[in-house]
């Protein structure tokens, strides 16, 4: 007969959790309950605080020092370290409560792992694996602007299941990691410079050469646009009722430049410049009519007929 929580090991075959383990908690004095709960709480809190205050910052600093300019790995290590600290704190709490025999019983550990694996869906497991691949990808980093078939924006963090992205509308969305690894990703601002292409249309009767020169002149007036490579303007195509022209210019440090605002400012200045020089921006499209037209003059007055003669 064992006393309270001092029951050593498990002697009953076929039972994962024998009733003797918790016999002291359920039917024993209240001081045993307080001792177990207090030991678990104190061990959990102490281990968690030590991990969060000492271990997580230390591991993050070491990883950041060895992987400079890689905020993706730094944030991932911080996230995974915190989860590891929680798991260790739970183990320490259980051991502090005197329930260490629960952790040393292989059947209970196998049952717990089986339960967790069964509860996790295929999508969750796939997202976890995809997140690890994204973290290991040197071309996928926090702060990068990415575009995928479902949207675009700046990467803020890569978590276990999702990647947080800030959209051009300043909204933060959570994108499943599997969606990013299973689709084509585009990094339009992945290099030091970014080319901006702006299409326009002018009327056939306008001076196209003047329009091309004005597009380049407007680009030179903006300090955010680089002088090298120089801005260019080309004739792109002949449309049904207009001539399509195109301006191309480059910006430096595209992650530091609001591309949407830059494009809007450029278009506004082009519109004002074209109005000043008499160029028609986006002319109305012409229409060709076919068929016949009948005119009925039977209701016309005699005076109007005489005037017509």
C-alpha positions in Angstrom: 0.0 0.0 0.0 1.5 3.3 -1.0 1.0 6.6 0.8 -0.5 9.5 -1.2 1.7 10.7 -4.0 4.7 8.6 -2.9 3.6 5.6 -5.0 6.7 4.5 -6.9 6.2 3.7 -10.6 3.3 1.8 -12.1 2.7 -1.8 -11.3 -0.6 -2.4 -13.1 -0.2 -3.7 -16.6 -2.5 -2.4 -19.3 -3.3 0.9 -17.6 -1.8 4.1 -18.9 -2.8 6.1 -15.8 -3.3 3.9 -12.7 -5.7 5.3 -10.1 -3.0 5.1 -7.4 -1.2 8.0 -8.9 -3.9 10.5 -8.0 -5.3 8.7 -5.0 -3.6 11.1 -2.6 -4.9 14.2 -4.5 -8.5 13.1 -4.7 -9.0 11.5 -1.4 -6.1 12.8 0.7 -5.9 15.9 3.0 -6.1 19.3 1.5 -2.4 20.0 2.3 -1.4 17.4 -0.3 -3.5 19.2 -2.9 -2.0 22.6 -2.0 1.5 21.1 -2.0 1.1 19.6 -5.4 -0.6 22.7 -6.9 1.9 25.0 -5.3 4.9 23.0 -6.5 3.6 22.8 -10.0 2.8 26.6 -10.1 6.1 27.7 -8.5 8.2 25.4 -10.8 6.2 26.5 -13.9 6.6 30.2 -13.1 10.2 30.1 -12.1 11.2 28.0 -15.2 9.2 30.2 -17.5 10.5 33.5 -16.1 14.1 32.3 -16.3 13.6 31.1 -19.9 11.9 34.4 -21.0 14.3 36.7 -19.2 17.6 34.9 -19.7 17.5 32.1 -22.2 15.3 33.6 -25.0 17.2 36.9 -25.2 20.5 35.2 -25.0 19.7 32.7 -27.8 18.3 35.5 -30.0 21.4 37.6 -29.5 23.7 34.7 -30.4 21.7 34.0 -33.6 21.5 37.6 -34.5 25.3 38.1 -34.1 26.0 35.0 -36.3 23.4 35.9 -38.9 23.5 39.7 -39.4 21.0 41.4 -41.6 18.7 38.4 -41.3 15.6 39.5 -39.3 13.6 36.5 -40.5 15.8 34.0 -38.7 16.0 36.2 -35.6 12.2 36.5 -35.3 11.8 32.7 -36.0 14.3 31.8 -33.3 12.6 34.1 -30.8 9.2 32.4 -31.6 10.5 28.8 -31.4 12.5 29.6 -28.3 9.4 30.9 -26.5 7.5 27.7 -27.3 10.5 25.6 -26.1 10.5 27.6 -22.8 6.8 26.9 -22.3 7.3 23.1 -22.8 10.3 23.0 -20.5 8.4 25.1 -17.9 5.5 22.6 -18.0 8.0 19.7 -17.4 9.6 21.5 -14.5 6.2 22.3 -13.0 5.2 18.6 -13.2 8.5 17.5 -11.7 8.2 20.1 -8.9 4.7 18.8 -8.1 6.2 15.3 -7.4 4.6 13.8 -10.5 7.9 13.0 -12.3 6.8 9.4 -12.6 4.2 10.5 -15.1 7.0 11.7 -17.4 9.1 8.6 -17.1 6.3 6.3 -18.1 6.8 5.5 -21.7 3.2 4.5 -22.4 2.0 8.0 -21.2 4.5 9.8 -23.4 3.6 7.7 -26.4 -0.1 8.4 -25.8 0.5 12.1 -25.5 2.5 12.3 -28.7 -0.1 10.2 -30.5 -2.9 12.6 -29.2 -1.0 15.6 -30.4 -0.3 14.1 -33.8 -3.9 13.0 -34.2 -5.3 16.4 -33.3 -3.0 18.2 -35.7 -4.5 18.3 -39.2 -2.6 17.8 -42.4 -2.9 21.5 -43.2 -1.3 22.5 -39.8 1.6 20.1 -40.2 2.1 21.3 -43.8 2.1 25.0 -42.6 4.7 24.2 -40.0 7.0 22.5 -42.5 6.4 25.3 -45.0 7.3 27.8 -42.3 10.6 26.1 -41.7 11.4 26.2 -45.5 10.5 29.9 -45.7 12.8 30.7 -42.7 15.7 28.7 -44.3 15.2 30.5 -47.7 17.9 33.3 -47.9 15.7 35.1 -50.5 12.7 35.3 -48.2 13.3 37.8 -45.4 11.3 40.0 -43.0 11.1 43.5 -44.6 10.9 42.2 -48.2 8.1 43.1 -50.5 6.6 40.0 -52.0 3.7 39.4 -54.5 1.8 36.1 -54.9 -1.4 35.2 -56.7 -3.4 36.2 -53.7 -1.9 39.7 -53.0 1.2 41.6 -52.2 2.9 43.4 -49.3 5.8 43.6 -46.9 6.7 40.6 -44.8 6.4 41.4 -41.1 7.0 38.0 -39.4 7.1 34.3 -40.2 5.2 32.2 -37.6 4.5 28.5 -37.2 1.4 28.4 -39.4 1.1 31.8 -41.1 3.2 34.6 -42.4 2.1 38.1 -41.5 2.2 40.6 -44.4 1.4 44.3 -44.4 -0.5 45.3 -47.6 -0.2 48.5 -49.5 -3.5 49.6 -47.7 -1.6 49.3 -44.4 -3.5 46.2 -43.5 -1.9 43.2 -41.8 -3.0 39.9 -43.2 -2.1 36.3 -42.2 -1.2 34.2 -45.2 -0.8 30.4 -44.7 2.7 29.3 -45.2 1.6 26.6 -47.6 0.1 29.2 -49.9 3.5 30.9 -50.2 5.5 27.8 -50.7 3.1 26.3 -53.3 2.7 29.4 -55.5 5.1 31.5 -57.4 6.5 34.4 -55.4 7.6 37.6 -57.0 10.0 40.1 -55.4 9.5 43.3 -57.4 11.8 45.2 -55.0 14.3 42.4 -54.5 17.3 44.4 -55.7 18.8 47.8 -54.9 16.8 49.6 -57.6 13.3 49.3 -59.0 12.0 50.3 -62.4 8.7 52.1 -62.6 6.7 51.8 -65.9 3.9 54.3 -66.5 1.7 54.0 -69.7 -0.2 56.9 -71.3 -2.3 57.5 -74.4 -2.3 60.6 -76.6 -4.3 61.5 -79.6 -3.1 60.8 -83.2 -3.2 64.5 -84.0 -0.9 65.4 -81.1 2.9 65.9 -81.3 4.1 62.5 -80.1 7.7 63.6 -79.9 6.7 66.5 -77.6 4.8 64.1 -75.4 7.8 61.8 -75.0 10.1 64.7 -74.1 7.5 65.9 -71.5 7.4 62.5 -69.9 11.2 62.6 -69.4 11.1 66.2 -68.2 8.5 65.4 -65.5 10.6 62.5 -64.3 13.7 64.7 -63.9 11.7 67.1 -61.7 11.3 64.5 -59.0 14.2 64.1 -56.6 13.1 60.5 -55.7 13.7 59.4 -59.3 17.3 58.4 -60.1 19.3 60.2 -62.8 21.4 57.1 -63.5 19.9 55.0 -65.1 18.3 57.9 -66.9 14.5 58.1 -67.4 13.3 57.2 -70.9 10.0 57.5 -72.8 9.1 55.3 -75.8 6.3 54.8 -78.2 4.7 51.5 -77.2 1.8 50.8 -79.6 -0.7 52.2 -82.0 -4.2 51.8 -80.6 -7.5 52.2 -82.4 -7.9 55.9 -81.6 -4.8 56.8 -79.8 -1.0 56.4 -79.6 0.2 54.5 -76.5 3.4 55.9 -75.0 5.3 54.7 -72.0 7.6 56.3 -69.4 10.3 54.3 -67.6 12.3 55.5 -64.6 14.2 54.1 -61.6 14.0 54.6 -57.9 16.6 53.8 -55.3 15.9 51.9 -52.0 12.4 50.9 -53.1 11.6 49.6 -49.6 12.1 53.2 -48.3 10.0 54.9 -51.1 6.3 54.9 -51.2 5.8 53.6 -54.7 2.1 54.2 -54.8 2.5 57.9 -53.8 5.4 58.3 -56.2 3.3 57.0 -59.1 0.3 59.2 -58.1 2.5 62.3 -58.0 4.1 61.5 -61.3 0.7 61.0 -63.0 -0.7 64.3 -61.6 2.3 66.2 -62.9 2.1 64.6 -66.3 -1.6 65.6 -66.5 -0.8 69.2 -65.6 2.1 69.4 -68.0 0.1 68.0 -70.9 -2.7 70.5 -70.2 -0.1 73.3 -70.3 1.4 72.3 -73.7 -1.9 71.3 -75.3 -1.6 67.6 -75.5 -4.7 65.4 -75.2 -4.2 62.7 -72.6 -6.4 59.7 -73.0 -8.5 60.9 -76.1 -12.0 59.7 -76.5 -12.3 56.6 -78.7 -13.9 57.0 -82.2 -16.7 54.8 -83.4 -17.4 53.6 -87.0 -21.1 53.5 -87.9 -22.6 51.5 -90.8 -26.1 51.2 -92.2 -28.7 53.6 -93.7 -30.6 56.7 -92.4 -34.1 57.7 -93.6 -35.4 61.3 -93.2 -39.2 61.9 -93.2 -40.2 65.4 -94.3 -43.9 64.8 -94.6 -44.6 66.8 -91.4 -42.6 69.8 -92.4 -44.5 73.2 -92.8 -44.7 75.0 -96.2 -42.6 77.9 -95.1 -39.8 75.6 -94.0 -39.9 73.9 -97.3 -39.7 77.2 -99.2 -36.8 78.2 -97.0 -35.1 75.0 -97.9 -35.5 75.6 -101.6 
